[in-house]
Amino acid sequence: MIVEEREYLVRPGAVAEYARLWVDLGREPQTRILGDLLGFYTTEIGELNTLVYLWGYDSHEDRAKRRAELAADPDFAAFRKRVGGLLIRQTNRILTPATPL
C-alpha cells in the first residue's frame, strides 16, 4: 500500500468553510472514486489554516487511475470550483512503507 498525503493551506479563517463544502460536495465523489480515506485533518500547532488528507492506494498505478477518474468527475469539478478561491497552496507527497509490515 502507498499513502498519498495531500496538504492544503487555505486563507485564514477558511478552514470551517472548506470543511463544510467538502462534507456537502466533495466527500461523496472523492470517497466513491478514490476509496480508502485514511483521514481528513486540520492543524492546531505549526502552520495553521492547513487541511490534510491521507488516501490509501494499492499501487502507483491504482492511484493514477483513480485520480484521473476523479479529475473527470462532474460532481468533483463542482466542489473544486467552490473551494478554489479558498486555497493558497497545495502540497502532495506519496508515502511508501519504510519496512514490510
C-alpha positions as CSV (number, residue, x, y, z in Angstrom):
1,M,0.0,0.0,0.0
2,I,1.1,3.6,-0.6
3,V,-0.4,6.6,1.1
4,E,-0.9,10.0,-0.6
5,E,-0.7,13.0,1.8
6,R,-2.4,16.0,0.3
7,E,-2.0,19.2,2.2
8,Y,-4.0,22.3,1.5
9,L,-3.2,25.8,3.0
10,V,-6.4,27.9,3.0
11,R,-7.0,31.5,3.6
12,P,-7.0,32.5,7.3
13,G,-10.4,31.7,8.8
14,A,-11.5,29.5,5.8
15,V,-10.9,26.0,7.4
16,A,-14.5,25.7,8.6
17,E,-15.9,26.8,5.2
18,Y,-13.7,24.4,3.2
19,A,-14.6,21.5,5.6
20,R,-18.3,22.3,5.2
21,L,-18.1,22.4,1.4
22,W,-16.1,19.1,1.5
23,V,-18.8,17.4,3.5
24,D,-21.6,18.8,1.3
25,L,-20.0,18.5,-2.1
26,G,-16.5,16.8,-2.1
27,R,-16.7,13.8,0.2
28,E,-19.1,11.7,-1.9
29,P,-17.3,11.8,-5.2
30,Q,-13.9,11.5,-3.6
31,T,-14.7,8.5,-1.4
32,R,-16.7,6.9,-4.3
33,I,-13.8,7.1,-6.7
34,L,-10.7,7.2,-4.5
35,G,-12.0,4.7,-1.9
36,D,-9.6,4.4,1.0
37,L,-9.8,7.7,3.0
38,L,-7.4,7.2,5.9
39,G,-8.1,10.6,7.4
40,F,-9.0,14.2,6.9
41,Y,-7.3,16.5,9.4
42,T,-6.7,20.1,10.3
43,T,-3.7,21.5,12.3
44,E,-3.7,23.1,15.7
45,I,0.1,23.6,16.0
46,G,2.5,24.6,13.3
47,E,1.3,26.1,10.1
48,L,-2.4,26.9,10.8
49,N,-5.2,27.0,8.3
50,T,-4.0,23.7,6.9
51,L,-6.1,20.7,5.9
52,V,-4.5,17.3,5.4
53,Y,-6.0,14.3,3.5
54,L,-4.5,10.8,3.7
55,W,-5.6,8.5,0.9
56,G,-4.5,4.8,0.6
57,Y,-3.9,3.1,-2.7
58,D,-2.8,-0.4,-3.7
59,S,-0.1,1.0,-6.0
60,H,1.1,4.0,-8.0
61,E,-0.9,2.6,-11.0
62,D,-4.1,2.4,-8.8
63,R,-3.6,6.0,-7.7
64,A,-3.1,7.3,-11.2
65,K,-6.2,5.5,-12.4
66,R,-8.4,6.8,-9.6
67,R,-7.0,10.3,-9.7
68,A,-7.7,10.5,-13.4
69,E,-11.3,9.3,-12.9
70,L,-11.8,11.9,-10.1
71,A,-10.4,14.7,-12.3
72,A,-13.1,13.8,-14.9
73,D,-16.0,13.6,-12.5
74,P,-18.5,16.5,-12.8
75,D,-19.5,16.3,-9.1
76,F,-15.9,16.7,-8.1
77,A,-15.5,19.6,-10.6
78,A,-18.3,21.4,-8.8
79,F,-16.6,21.0,-5.5
80,R,-13.2,22.2,-6.9
81,K,-14.9,25.3,-8.3
82,R,-16.4,26.2,-4.9
83,V,-13.2,25.8,-2.9
84,G,-10.8,27.2,-5.5
85,G,-10.9,30.7,-4.1
86,L,-10.1,29.5,-0.5
87,L,-6.8,27.8,-1.4
88,I,-3.4,29.4,-1.1
89,R,-1.1,26.4,-1.7
90,Q,-1.3,22.6,-2.2
91,T,1.4,20.1,-1.4
92,N,1.3,16.4,-2.2
93,R,3.5,13.6,-1.0
94,I,3.5,9.8,-1.7
95,L,4.4,7.8,1.3
96,T,5.8,4.3,0.8
97,P,6.3,1.7,3.6
98,A,9.7,2.0,5.2
99,T,9.7,-1.6,6.1
100,P,7.5,-4.6,5.4
101,L,4.6,-4.9,7.9
